[in-house]
Amino acid sequence: MKLGRQLGLLCFVISSVSFFQVSSVSLDGTTGTSIYEAASYPFANGDFARGFVRLNGGFSVPAVSTVSFNVLMPVAGPINLNSSGKITFEGDLSLASNATLVTGGILDGQGFSFFLNSDFTIPAGQTLACSSNTVIDGQGHELILAPGSPGGQIFINGPTGTTLTLRNMILRGLKEYGSGNRGIKFGPSTNQTLILENVELHLTGHYVFTGGSLGIQGFTSMYGWNTFEYQANHNCTIQQDSTLFIDMHTGFTYNPSDHLKTHLIMTDSTSRLFLNGCTLSVPPSTGLSLTIGHLIVDHNTTFFGYGAANINEGIIFGNGVLANDLNIDIMPAGNINLNAAFLTYENQS
């Protein structure tokens, strides 16, 4: 009888220990004692991690759950957001060099930055959504959208005015997957913006940009034997002292859904559109007016107009207003080839 009671007590202790091992609590490293978690930490809805917390084995967030983060140490290991788990930023969040994304989820950036300390892959079939203003800073590393059907995706899906900034990185794997699925896409709210700041963008297939605005900052470049098609009826803006560089064999199609000529905007004379042997295509229903900024052309660059019938359907330099003249530099090896296109010069100087 005594042995039976002892065995029962032992079973209770073992099951109690097991329970506490899988149960989660918030990690508060703000009290003067640092917290180190060697294994993957299973957060629960409403938990937080703050202060001197080291997640060395990664973490998980349950589906349709939210965990708040403001940790001072880089997060290492696998991150599992179970497709709809959300991280709400209370400060910048840095990933260690071995951090990986197992399943997608939601970044609620709240204006803070998500720093990469190595290349980071969004797996095929997984989506990393941004539900508020967020910066993903690659610090010179690669953000890779893994190939698939669909491949890895970035989803800008916040309230009106939400901005995602991709900064200081190489972005690989951008393409259209079919049926409206694409490497970067927008949710239904209005006035959402993607900003590319010092980004080297590599297209792996035709890609359609639609649903939001595009901002270009720093030196941002496009590469690949494919086409970036701008279909949005919002502005694509090259900011002050910034360059959009489109390399050889890469296509850029200006085709906004409202067919206005003026969505490609250069804010002042330090805004540069550098066409380096690429193809700039403008459907006849649209046309394109380039003003104010600085156009640089190198190598054999083609303006393709799909058989435009008149000058109003073509590409126009300037708009007849002196203050809006387009600065143009054709480099020594540069040449503009017109293919079924009209080119009109309306600069006043």
Secondary structure as UniProt FT lines:
FT   HELIX           2..22
FT   STRAND          27..29
FT   STRAND          35..37
FT   STRAND          41..42
FT   TURN            45..46
FT   STRAND          48..51
FT   STRAND          53..55
FT   TURN            56..57
FT   STRAND          59..60
FT   TURN            63..64
FT   STRAND          66..71
FT   STRAND          78..80
FT   TURN            82..84
FT   STRAND          86..89
FT   STRAND          93..95
FT   TURN            97..98
FT   STRAND          100..103
FT   STRAND          105..108
FT   TURN            110..111
FT   STRAND          113..115
FT   STRAND          120..122
FT   TURN            124..125
FT   STRAND          127..130
FT   STRAND          134..137
FT   TURN            139..140
FT   STRAND          142..145
FT   TURN            149..150
FT   STRAND          153..156
FT   TURN            160..161
FT   STRAND          163..174
FT   STRAND          176..178
FT   TURN            179..180
FT   STRAND          181..182
FT   STRAND          184..186
FT   STRAND          193..203
FT   STRAND          207..209
FT   STRAND          213..217
FT   STRAND          219..223
FT   STRAND          227..230
FT   STRAND          236..238
FT   TURN            240..241
FT   STRAND          242..246
FT   TURN            248..249
FT   STRAND          251..254
FT   TURN            257..258
FT   STRAND          264..266
FT   TURN            269..270
FT   STRAND          271..276
FT   STRAND          279..281
FT   TURN            284..286
FT   STRAND          288..290
FT   STRAND          294..298
FT   STRAND          300..304
FT   HELIX           311..313
FT   STRAND          315..317
FT   HELIX           322..324
FT   STRAND          327..330
FT   TURN            332..333
FT   STRAND          335..339
FT   STRAND          343..345
//
